[in-house]
Amino acid sequence: MTCETCNAKFSYFKVLKSFWLGYQDIKCDHCDSTYEHKLSNRVLGGLLVMISIFISFMVFEDKPVLVPIIGFILMSIVLSLLLPFIMKFRRLE
């Protein structure tokens, strides 16, 4: 993601941290512009959880209860690592 004001790039980890900490706003280090998550990011986050739960319990349905839960956690982490590449932000005025 790039700042609309000064064209500075936000780091992958800054965007990921913003997602993991509950969709926190991102502030540009160069020009102090602030960006918020669009609604689509929240929908993607919800879908990520729903898909992870569905797949982990379908794949591990005949295993002990702890196995699908661990599968869900691992799958959620892996899928969330891909989200910063498709997240969209809106600059706050």
Phi, psi and omega in degrees: 000144182238143177291133180289335184277309186244002179063021175283142180273139173273141181289154178304316183289331177294317179291317180296316178298320178299320179292310183296333181263029172085041176061044178291151177294153178249135180246132179290133180287338185268316187240002179064020173289145181246138181236142176244158178291139173282163180302327181299328178294321179292323177295316178299320178297318177295318177296323179301314180294314182297315180295318180299316179297312182300309183294315184295322180282335175286316182289320185252032186294332182264009180263168174300158188303325184292329183296312177296327179293316177295320177299318178299313181298312180296317180294321178297318179296313181297315180293325180291336177292340179271339186299321181303338179285341183240002181286148179240146181230159179233132181285134177273142181276000000 
